[in-house]
Amino acid sequence: STQSTWGVHRKTDGSLNNMWRSLFRDMKFGVVSDEAAFVCTFGSQGCGDRNFNWPMGVCVDGDNHIVVADRDNNRIVVVARRDGSFVRTFGSEGAAHGHFNMPYGVCVN
């Protein structure tokens, strides 16, 4: 599979979080620490709690959770940056409040 840098997030202290994703079948993310050391990988293709179907946008929130726009599952997935463990998902396909139509990006403050 092919890997590419998929998100870089500057924390309030000026350090960077860097995430990569494995394209094609794997639908997997990797996390690199501020010191450029490997932290963890998480995810696989599908629609379960730790699965993705064309993840697109990624950022890190104030609780150090990775927030991913899971495009073809029409939802947002939140995982812990320290180990990739599942935290929660929200949203579903539709036009009503709290629904998404192929979310492409995500940003938190």
C-alpha positions as CSV (number, residue, x, y, z in Angstrom):
1,S,0.0,0.0,0.0
2,T,1.0,3.6,-0.4
3,Q,1.5,5.9,2.6
4,S,1.2,9.7,2.5
5,T,1.2,12.5,5.1
6,W,-2.4,13.3,5.7
7,G,-2.5,15.8,8.4
8,V,-0.2,18.1,10.4
9,H,-1.6,19.9,13.4
10,R,0.2,22.6,15.4
11,K,-0.5,22.4,19.1
12,T,-0.8,25.5,21.3
13,D,2.8,25.0,22.6
14,G,4.1,25.1,19.0
15,S,4.9,21.4,18.6
16,L,3.4,19.4,15.7
17,N,1.3,16.3,15.4
18,N,1.9,14.4,12.2
19,M,-0.5,11.7,10.9
20,W,-0.1,9.5,7.8
21,R,-2.6,7.3,6.2
22,S,-2.2,4.1,4.2
23,L,-4.2,4.4,1.0
24,F,-6.3,1.9,-1.0
25,R,-7.5,-1.2,0.9
26,D,-5.9,-0.6,4.3
27,M,-7.6,2.7,5.3
28,K,-5.2,2.9,8.2
29,F,-3.7,5.9,10.0
30,G,-0.4,6.2,11.7
31,V,0.7,8.7,14.3
32,V,4.1,10.2,14.8
33,S,5.1,12.0,18.0
34,D,6.5,15.5,18.4
35,E,10.0,13.9,18.4
36,A,9.3,12.1,15.1
37,A,9.0,8.7,16.9
38,F,6.4,6.2,15.8
39,V,3.4,6.1,18.2
40,C,0.7,3.8,16.8
41,T,-1.4,2.8,13.8
42,F,-5.2,2.4,13.9
43,G,-8.1,1.6,11.6
44,S,-9.0,-0.6,8.7
45,Q,-11.6,-0.5,5.9
46,G,-15.2,-0.9,6.9
47,C,-18.0,0.8,8.8
48,G,-17.4,-0.3,12.4
49,D,-16.1,1.8,15.3
50,R,-12.5,1.7,14.3
51,N,-13.1,1.4,10.5
52,F,-12.9,4.0,7.8
53,N,-14.3,4.3,4.3
54,W,-12.2,7.0,2.6
55,P,-11.1,9.1,5.5
56,M,-10.3,12.6,4.3
57,G,-9.8,15.4,6.9
58,V,-7.9,14.9,10.2
59,C,-7.0,17.1,13.1
60,V,-6.3,16.8,16.8
61,D,-8.6,18.3,19.5
62,G,-7.8,19.9,22.8
63,D,-8.0,16.5,24.6
64,N,-5.4,15.1,22.3
65,H,-7.9,13.0,20.4
66,I,-7.6,12.5,16.6
67,V,-10.7,13.6,14.8
68,V,-11.3,12.1,11.3
69,A,-13.8,13.0,8.6
70,D,-14.8,9.5,7.5
71,R,-16.2,10.6,4.0
72,D,-18.0,7.5,2.7
73,N,-19.4,6.5,6.1
74,N,-20.8,10.0,6.4
75,R,-19.6,10.5,10.0
76,I,-16.8,11.8,12.2
77,V,-14.6,9.3,14.1
78,V,-12.7,10.3,17.2
79,V,-9.8,8.1,18.5
80,A,-7.1,8.6,21.2
81,R,-3.8,9.9,19.8
82,R,-1.8,8.0,22.4
83,D,-2.8,4.5,21.2
84,G,-5.5,4.8,18.5
85,S,-8.2,3.5,20.8
86,F,-11.8,4.2,19.8
87,V,-13.4,7.2,21.6
88,R,-16.7,7.9,19.7
89,T,-18.3,8.5,16.4
90,F,-21.1,11.0,15.5
91,G,-23.2,11.9,12.5
92,S,-24.8,9.9,9.8
93,E,-25.9,10.4,6.2
94,G,-28.6,13.0,5.6
95,A,-29.4,16.7,5.3
96,A,-30.8,17.3,8.9
97,H,-28.8,18.8,11.8
98,G,-26.1,16.4,12.8
99,H,-26.0,14.6,9.5
100,F,-23.3,14.7,6.8
101,N,-23.1,14.2,3.1
102,M,-19.5,12.9,2.5
103,P,-17.6,15.1,5.0
104,Y,-14.2,16.1,3.5
105,G,-12.6,18.2,6.2
106,V,-12.7,18.7,9.9
107,C,-11.4,21.4,12.3
108,V,-11.7,21.9,16.0
109,N,-10.7,24.8,18.2
